[in-house]
């Protein structure tokens, strides 16, 4: 399933294409800081597939496949669904020769992108309405998902939306926090109804030049208990952190639900 040309224009104007391109460039520039994180993701996913032995695996947030052990999974699983808002042409080419891999382009927020675009544009013209008019839906699968893997996605569901909302509505921070928390809550609720793996950053740990360390949470909703859980840090933007004379890493949690 692919998007219509009109919807692709919305994604372009909201910055999704630039964001996707930025990720691969950041990986190339920050490879040293990313390698251990990508390795941890792949290992955790392979462990989950070994434990669950699913016939079907659905990856939400497949992106550039940097953190997806695709080759190993194609040998173990009957069907692999890769779901993301956009699939790069390079990824389409890569999987075209894999008979058990299916690509789906979908808004994993359940349609919130278009709602934000339409209501934000309406507010910009009329000054009527607010961010609180947005209802946070839940994503619905149009196929049997099997084992679901939410991969470095949950805190990114809100990222492009927040930039657009700040520009159009200029809401207060309390309303933005409520908005972010509800998006994350809906995503966790979706995962809890299936056998799932959740891999997400949960906080940014910032070490200032003075040596002071502070932690800013990126996950605002409560995460469930998990029998299998692993944590590590991710040097997401090591070079930029050095440039600003501070060190910034993400604390990442992986869990089987």
C-alpha positions in Angstrom: 0.0 0.0 0.0 1.4 3.4 -1.0 0.2 7.0 -0.5 -1.6 9.1 -3.0 0.3 12.0 -4.6 -1.8 14.5 -2.6 -0.8 12.8 0.7 2.8 12.7 -0.4 2.7 16.5 -0.9 1.4 16.8 2.7 4.3 14.7 4.0 6.8 16.7 2.0 5.5 20.0 3.3 5.5 18.7 6.9 9.2 17.7 6.5 9.0 13.9 6.5 11.1 13.5 3.4 13.8 15.8 4.8 13.7 14.0 8.1 14.2 10.6 6.5 17.1 11.8 4.4 18.6 13.4 7.5 18.6 10.1 9.3 20.8 8.3 6.8 23.2 11.3 6.6 23.4 11.4 10.4 24.2 7.7 10.5 27.0 8.1 8.0 28.4 11.1 10.0 28.0 9.4 13.4 28.7 5.8 12.5 31.0 5.2 15.4 28.3 6.3 17.9 25.6 4.4 16.2 27.2 1.0 15.7 26.7 -0.4 19.2 23.1 0.8 19.2 22.2 -0.8 15.9 23.9 -4.0 17.0 21.9 -4.1 20.2 18.7 -3.6 18.3 19.4 -6.4 15.9 20.5 -8.8 18.6 17.4 -8.1 20.7 15.1 -8.6 17.7 16.7 -11.9 16.8 16.5 -13.1 20.4 12.7 -12.2 20.3 12.1 -14.1 17.1 14.0 -17.1 18.5 11.9 -17.1 21.6 8.5 -16.4 19.9 9.1 -18.4 16.7 6.5 -16.3 14.8 5.2 -17.1 11.3 4.7 -13.4 10.7 6.8 -10.4 11.9 5.7 -6.8 11.4 8.3 -4.0 11.9 6.9 -0.6 12.7 9.4 2.1 11.8 11.6 0.0 9.5 13.2 3.1 8.0 16.5 2.5 6.3 16.7 -1.0 7.8 19.9 -0.1 9.7 18.6 -1.7 12.9 16.6 -4.5 11.2 18.3 -8.0 10.9 16.4 -8.5 7.7 18.5 -11.2 6.1 18.5 -13.4 9.3 14.7 -12.9 9.7 13.9 -13.8 6.1 15.5 -17.2 6.8 13.4 -17.8 9.9 10.0 -16.1 9.2 7.4 -16.8 6.6 6.2 -13.2 6.1 7.9 -9.9 7.1 5.9 -6.7 7.0 7.9 -3.5 6.9 5.7 -0.5 7.9 6.8 3.1 7.8 5.4 6.5 6.7 7.8 6.4 3.7 10.1 3.7 2.3 13.3 5.0 0.7 13.9 4.0 -3.0 17.0 2.2 -1.9 15.0 0.0 0.6 12.4 -0.8 -2.1 15.2 -1.9 -4.4 16.8 -4.0 -1.6 13.7 -5.9 -0.7 12.4 -6.4 -4.3 14.3 -9.6 -4.5 13.0 -11.0 -1.2 9.8 -12.9 -1.8 8.6 -12.9 1.8 9.0 -9.2 2.5 6.1 -6.8 2.1 6.2 -3.0 2.2 3.4 -0.9 3.6 3.4 2.9 3.8 1.2 4.0 6.6 0.8 6.6 9.3 1.3 4.5 12.5 -0.4 7.2 14.5 -3.6 6.1 12.8 -4.2 9.1 10.7 -3.1 11.9 13.0 -0.7 13.4 10.4 -3.5 14.4 8.0 -5.7 15.6 10.9 -2.9 17.8 12.2 -2.4 19.2 8.7 -6.0 19.9 8.0 -6.9 21.4 11.4 -3.6 23.3 11.7 -4.1 24.8 8.3 -7.7 25.7 9.2 -6.6 27.4 12.4 -3.9 29.3 10.5 -6.6 30.8 8.3 -9.4 31.3 10.8 -7.7 31.4 14.2 -10.5 29.0 15.4 -9.8 25.8 17.3 -6.9 24.6 19.3 -4.5 21.7 19.7 -7.0 20.2 22.2 -9.4 19.6 19.3 -7.1 16.9 18.0 -8.3 13.3 18.8 -5.4 10.8 19.1 -6.5 7.7 17.2 -5.0 4.3 17.3 -3.4 2.5 14.4 -5.3 -0.4 12.9 -3.7 -3.2 11.0 -5.2 -4.2 7.6 -3.4 -7.6 7.9 -2.4 -10.1 10.5 0.7 -8.6 12.1 2.1 -11.6 14.0 5.0 -10.5 16.2 5.1 -6.6 16.2 8.4 -4.8 16.6 8.2 -1.1 17.3 11.7 0.0 16.4 13.1 3.4 17.5 9.7 4.8 16.6 7.6 5.7 19.6 9.2 9.1 20.4 9.5 9.9 16.7 5.7 9.6 16.1 5.3 13.1 17.5 8.5 14.8 16.2 7.4 16.2 12.8 3.9 16.9 14.2 5.3 19.1 17.0 7.2 21.3 14.6 4.1 21.9 12.5 1.9 22.4 15.6 4.3 24.9 17.2 4.3 26.9 13.9 0.5 26.9 13.3 -1.0 27.0 16.8 1.8 28.2 19.1 0.3 26.2 22.0 1.4 26.1 25.6 3.9 23.5 26.9 1.3 21.8 29.0 -0.9 21.2 26.0 2.1 19.9 24.0 3.1 17.5 26.9 -0.5 16.2 27.0 -0.4 15.7 23.2 2.9 13.8 23.3 1.9 11.6 26.2 -1.4 10.6 24.6 0.4 9.6 21.3 2.8 7.4 23.2 0.0 5.9 25.4 -1.9 4.9 22.3 1.1 3.3 20.8 1.9 1.3 23.9 -1.8 0.2 24.1 -1.6 -1.1 20.6 1.5 -3.1 21.3 0.0 -4.5 24.5 -2.8 -6.2 22.6 -0.2 -8.3 20.6 3.0 -10.2 21.2 5.4 -7.3 20.7 8.9 -5.9 21.0 9.3 -2.2 22.0 12.7 -0.5 21.4 12.7 3.2 22.2 14.8 5.9 23.6 13.3 6.9 27.0 15.5 9.9 28.0 18.3 12.1 26.8 21.3 12.3 29.2 23.2 15.5 28.8 26.6 16.2 30.4 27.4 19.9 30.3 30.8 21.3 29.9 30.8 22.1 33.6 30.3 18.4 34.4 26.7 18.8 35.5 24.5 15.9 34.3 20.8 16.2 33.6 18.3 13.8 32.2 15.4 14.9 30.0 12.7 12.2 29.5 11.5 11.5 26.0 8.9 8.9 27.0 6.1 10.5 29.0 3.7 7.6 29.3 4.1 4.6 31.6 5.8 1.6 30.2 4.6 -1.8 31.1 6.6 -4.4 33.0 8.5 -6.8 30.8 9.9 -10.3 31.4 12.8 -9.6 29.0 14.3 -6.1 29.1 17.6 -4.6 28.2 19.0 -1.0 28.4 21.9 0.7 26.7 23.0 4.2 25.7 23.0 5.6 22.1 25.4 8.3 20.9 22.9 9.6 18.5 24.7 12.9 17.7 28.2 12.6 19.0 29.8 15.1 16.7 27.2 17.7 17.3 27.5 17.2 21.0 31.3 17.8 20.9 30.7 20.9 18.8 28.5 22.4 21.5 31.0 21.4 24.2 28.6 18.9 25.8 28.0 15.2 25.6 24.5 14.0 24.8 23.4 10.4 24.6 20.0 8.6 24.6 19.0 6.0 27.2 17.4 3.2 25.2 15.1 0.5 26.5 14.2 -2.7 24.7 11.5 -5.0 26.0 9.4 -8.0 25.1 5.7 -7.5 25.8 
